[in-house]
Amino acid sequence: MMKFLLMMIFMIPLCFSKKIFWMVQMMIFFRSSLFMNLNMNLMFFCNLSYYYSCDMVSFGLILLSIWICGLMLMASENLLKMNFYYNFFLFNIIFLLIMLYLTFSVMNLFMFYMYFEGSLIPTLLLILGWGYQPERIQAGMYLMFYTLFASLPLFMGIFYIFNSMSSFMIYFFKFYNFNYYLLYMSMVVAFLVKMPMYFVHLWLPKAHVEAPVSGSMILAGIMLKLGGYGLLRVMVYLQEINLKLNYIWITISLVGGLYISMKCFCQVDMKSLIAYSSVAHMSIVIGGIMVMNYWGYNGSYILMIGHGLCSSGMFCLANISYERLHSRSMFMNKGMMNFMPSMSLWWFLLMSSNMAAPPSLNLMGEISLINSMMSWSYFSMVMLMLISFFSAGYSLYLFSYTQHGKFYQGLYSFYMGVSREYLMLFLHWIPLNMMILKVDYSMIWI
C-alpha cells in the first residue's frame, strides 16, 4: 500500500511544471490500472502493515477515488484554456486524492479521523477558489460547520475507546462491544452528517450548486461515501446498542428520502436537482447499514460505488450544458436534443442508471437494500416503493425537461460535444454498467 502513497507524493512536483496538465491525468489513470491489479484476498484484510491495509470495502472505494480524480481533471479543461491557477488546482486534486487514499486504507481509528477531516480542506479550497457565484463563501461555511460540529463528539468518542482498550486498531474492535448511548451517538452522528442524512443535509445542495464541476464530482463521488465507510467500520463494535436505536435512523432515512424525492420535482436548477437526488439515494444506504444484516451491508457498498459513478457523470452532463449556455436553469436548457443529439444519448444512459434500471450497479444495490429493509420490517415496503417510484419520476423529469421541448430563443452561438466530453461520460458509464458482470466480488465476499 505504501508504494501507491509514494507514487502520489512524487506526483506533487509535476503539478507545478508548465504544460503538464494532461500528464498528471494520465499518471492518475495509470495508477488506477496498477491498483486494479493489486493481489486481493476477498475474505481478509491484506497488504497489511502497521498503519495501512486493504480489504474489499477499502479496495473498491480507493479505486473509485482514483478513477473520479482522473475524470475530474478531464472535466476541468476550461481551467487550462483560461490559465486559471491550474497548477494549484492540480496540487489540490493530488492532495485530496492522498487524503482519501489514506482515509480508506488506514487501520488506526485516530489516523482515520485525521484524514477524514483533512479531506475537507482541499474540498473547501475547490469551492472557494474555483466556484462560480459569490455565495460560494456561504456554501463553504455550511460545509465546514456542519461537518466539524458533528466531528468533535467523534473525536472525543475515539479517545474514550482508546482509554478503554489501549488501542486504536480497527481490526481489534471486533472483539469488543460498547453498549453506551453517548458513545454510540458521538460515533455515529458525524458519519450521518457526512452522508448526509435528512435533517442535516442542508450543506450538500449549497456546496454542490456553488462548487465547480470538479468539486461537485468529488463531493458526490467520494465525500458522501466517507460517511458510509465510517459507519460500516464503527458498526462492528456498536452492534448491541444499534439494535436498540436503529429504528430512529431508519425511520428518518425512509421518510426523509421520500420527502427529498418529492422536493426534486420543485427544483429548477439542474445541479440542485442532482444534489437532492444524491440525498435520496444515500438515505436508502443509511437504512441498509443500520439494519445490520448481510444484504444491507453488501447493498450499501454496491450502491455507494454505483452512485459515485452515476452522480459524478450527471454533474459532468450538467456542466457540459452550463459551458454552452452559461446557465444551469432548466428553463434555459430546453430542447438540447436539437443541438446535441449525441449528448442526449448520454443523458438518457446516465438518467436510466440513476433510476436503477438494469444493468447498472444501482439496481443491484437497491435490490439488496430493499431486501434488507423488508426483512427488518414489512412496513418499510410502502416507503421504499414510493422512493423507487419517485426516483424514476425525477430522473425522467430532468431528462424530458432538458432534452425535449422548444429551445430557448436567446441562443445565438453554440458548439457540439467534443471527444474529450464523450470519453469522460463513457468512462463513467462503462464501469457503472459492466461491473455487474463481476458483482460476485461485491456480494459473496463477507
N, C-alpha and C positions, 0 to 999 in steps of 0.2 A: 504493500500500500504506500510505502514511503517513496517509491520511485515515481509514482504519479504526482505526489505532492511536490517533489523536487523539480519535476518537469514543468509544473505550473509556475513555481517560483522563478525558474530560469527563463520563463517566457516574459517576465516583467520588463527586463531591459528592451525587449523587442518592441514594446508598446511605444517607446519614446524615439524609435527610429523613424525617419521620414519614409513615406511611400511604402509602408509595410503592413497596411491595414488588413489586406486580404491574406497576407502570410500568417498573421495571428489567427485568423479564422480557420485557415487550413490546418494549422497546428492543433487547434481545439478539436476539429473533426478527426484528425489523425489520432489524437489522444483517446477519443471515444472508441475508435476501432481497436486500439490497443486494450482498452478497458473491457471491451466486449469479449476479448479472448482470454480474460482472466480465468484461471482454473478454479471454478466454484464448486464447492460441495454443498448441495442444496439443503442438507439436513442440519448442518452445524455452522458455527462461526468458523471462518477460515482466514487465511492470510493474516494470522494473528501476530501482533506484537503487544508490547505493554499498553500502548495507547490506541493503536489503530487495528481495526478488524473489519470483516465484511461478512454479512450473512445475506440471505436473499432479499430482505427488505432494503437493506443498505445498497445492495448492488443495483437494484432497479432504479432507486431514487438518485444515486450518484450518476448513473448512466443518463438518466433524464436531465439532470442538471447540466452535464457537459453538452449534451445534444442541444438543449434550449439555448445555452450561452453561445454556441456556434451560430444558431439560427438568428439570435439577437443581432449579431454583427452583420449577418446577411440582410436583415431588415433595415439596418441603420445606415444605408449607403448615403443618404442625404447629408449626414454629418461630414462625410468625406468630401462630398461635392462642394459643400459650403465652407469647408475648412473650419468647422466649428468645434474647436478643442477636442478633436477626435483622438489625440494621443492620451489625454487624460481620461477620455471615455473608455478607451481600450484598457488602461490601467484599472479603472473602476470595475470593469467586467471581470478581469482576471482576479482581482482581489475578492470580488463577490463569489466567483467560482471556487477559489481557495477556501473561503469561509463555509460555503455549502458542502464542499467535499469533506472538510474536517467535521462539520456537524453530523453528517450521515455516517462517517466511518469511525468516530471516536468511541471508545469503550468507557471512558471516565465521565460520570454524570456532571461533575463540575465543569470539565472542559466542554462538554456538550452544551451546557448553559452559556458558557462564554462565547462559543462560536455561534450559537443560536441567536444571541443578542448582537454579536458582531456583524451578522449578515444584514442587520437593519441599516448600518451606516452607509454602505455603498448604495443601498436601495434609496435611502433618503437623498443622497447626492445625485442619483439619477433623476429623481423627481424635481429637486430644486434646480439642478444645473441645466437639464435638457427638456424640462416640461414646457408647455405652450402658453398657459394662461397665468396671470398674476395670482390666482387663487391657489397656485401650487404650494405656496408657503403654508397656507392653512391646511392643505391636504397633508403636507409633510408633518405638521404639528399633530394632526389627528393620528397619523400612523405611529409617530413616536410615543405619544402619551397613552394611547390605548394599549399598545403592546408593552411599554415599560411599566405602566401602572400595575398590570397584571403579573409582571415578571418578578417584582420584588418578593411577593409571597413564595414564589417558586424557589428563588434564591435562598430564602430562609428555610424552606422545607428540605432543600438539598443538604444544608448543613445540619439540620436536625437528624436526617438519616445518617450522615457521617458520624454524628455524635453517638448514635445507637449502634452502628455497625463497624465503625472504624475503617470504612472503605467507601470509595466512590464507584467501584467497578460494577457496571450494569449487569454483567453476567452473573455476579454472585447474588443478585437480588431475588432470583427465582427461589431461593431457599427461605425467604422471609415473607411475612405477611403483616403489613401495618394496618391496624384496624382503628384509625383515628380520624375523626371528622375533619378537624382543622388541617391536618396534614394532607388529607385527600383533596380538600378544596384548594389548598395552596399549590398542590402539584398539578391539578387538572385545569384550573381556570386559565392559566397563562396559555396553554395549548388551545383551549376553546376560543380564546380571543384571536389567536393567530389563524384559526381555521378559515373563516370566523363563524362562530355560532350566531344565530339570530339573537338580537338584543345588543350584541357587542360587535355588530358588523358595519357600523356607520363609517369606519375609517376606510373600508375597502372600495366602495364606489367612488369616493372622493379621490383616493390615491390613484385609481385606475384612470379616471377621467382626466386628471391633471398630468399624469406620467407620460413620457414619450413612449413610442411603440416598444422599445426595448424594456422600459420599466414595467409596462403592462404585461409583457410576455413573461418576465421573470417573476412578477407578483403572482400571476395566475398559474404559471407553470410549476414554480418551485416553492415560493414563500408560503403559500397556503398548505403545502404538503409537509412543511416543518411541524405544524401543529399536529397533523395526523400521525406523523412518525413519532413525535414525542409521546402521544397517547398510547400508541402501540407498545412503546418501551416501558412506560410507567405503570400500565395496567397489570403488568406481571406481578408486582408486589402490592397492588391495591385491590386484589380480586374480591376479598370478602366484603369490604365496605362498599365497593362498587355495586355489588349485588343488591345492597340495601338502597342505594341512591340513584342507580342508573335510570330509573323511570323519569326522574326530573329532566335529565338531559335529552332523553329520547323523545319525551313529550314536547319540550321546547323546540327540538330539531324538526319534528314532523309538522307541528303547527306553523312554525316559522318558515319551513320550506314551502308549505302551501301558500302562505301569505306573500312571501317573496316572489314565488312563481306568478301569482296574480299581479303583483306590483310590476313585473316585467312588461305587462301589456300597457302600462301607463307611460313607459319611457319613450322619449323622442330622440335621445342621444344614443347612437349605436354602441359606443363604448360602455355607457352606463347600463344598457340592457345586458350586454355580455357579462359585465361585472356582477350584476344581480343574479344572473343565471348561475354564476360560479358559487354564490352563497347558497342557492337552492341545491346544487349538486353536493356541496360539502356538508349540508345538513343531513343528507342520507348517509354520508360516510361517518359522521359523528354517531348516528344511530347504530350503524353496523358495528363500530368499535365498542360502544357502550354495552351492547347486548352480550359481548364476550363469548361468542361461540365460533366454531370453525368456519362456517360460511361467512360470518360477519368479518372476521379477521382477513380472510382471503379477498372477499369482495371489496373491502375498503382499500386494500392495497392495489387491486387491479383498477378500481375506479379512480384512485389518485393518479396512477400512471396515465390512464386514458384521458382524464380531464385535463391533465397537464399539457398533453399534446394538442387536444381538441381546442381548448380555450385559448392557448397561445396562437394557434392557427387562425382562430376567429378574430383575435386582436390584430393580427397581420392584415387580414382582409379589410377590417375597418380602417386601418392606417393607409392601405393602398387607395381606398376611396378618398380618404382625407387629403392625401398628397395631391390628388387631382382637383378636388372641389374646394379644399381648404375649409371644409365644414363637416362636422360629424352628425349634423341634424338629419333625421330620416326624411324630412320634408324636402331637403335639398338633394339627397342621394336617392332619387327615384329613377326608375326606368334605366338602370345601369345595364340591363341586358342589351339595349340598343347600342351602347358604346363599347362594352367589353363582354361580348358573348362567351369568350373562353373563360374569363374570370367568373362568370355566372355559374359555370360547372363547378368550380372550386367552392363557391358559396354553397351550392347545393350539397356537395360531398361533405363539407365540414358541418353544415347545419344538420344533415342527417345523422352524422356521428354524435352531435350534441344532443339529439333527441333519442339517443341509444338505439339506432337502427342497426341491424346486422350488416357487416360482420365486425363492428367496432368493439374495442375493449370496453367501452362504456356499457354496452349491452351485457357483456359477461359480468361486469362489476355490479350492475343494477340487479340482474337476476339473482346473484349471490346475496346481495344486501336485502332484497325483498324476501328471499328465503329465510334469512337470519332473523329479520324483524317479525315475520309471520310466525316463526317458531316461538318467539318471545310472547307475542300477543296477537290474537286474530283481529283485534280492534284496529291495529295499525294498518290493516289492509285498506281501509277507506282512504286514509291519508296518503298512503303510498300510491294508490290507484290515481288519486287526484293530482299528486305531484308529477307522476309519469305523464298523465294526460296533458297537464298544462305545460310541461317541458316540451312536448311536441308542439303545443299551441304557440308558445312564444318563439320557438325556432322557425316555424312556418310564417309567423307574423313578421319577423325580421327579414326573412328571405323574400317573401312576396312584396313587402313594402319597399325594399331597396331595389329589387331586380325588375319588378313589373311596373306597369303604370306609365303615365306621361312624364317625360323627363322635365327637369327644371329649365324654364325658358332663359334664365340668366347665364347658361353655359355658353362660352364663346371659344374656349381653347381646350384641347383635350388630347391625350395620347393613350394608346392601348397598354396593356400589361407588358412588361419586359421579361426576358427569360429568367433573370435573377428572381423575380417575384414568383414565377411559376415553379421554379426549382424549390424555393423556400416553402411554398404550400405543399408541394409534392413530398418534401422531407418531413412535413408534419403528418401528412395523411397516410403515407405508406406504413410507418411503424404502428400507427394507431389501428390500422385495419389488417395488417399482415401478422401482427404478434398474436392474434387469436389462434393462428395455426399452431403456435407453441405455448398455448395457455396452460398446458400441464405443468410448466415450470412454476407458474404462479398459484396453481390450485392444489398440487399434490405434494408440496414440499414441507409442510409442517410435521 
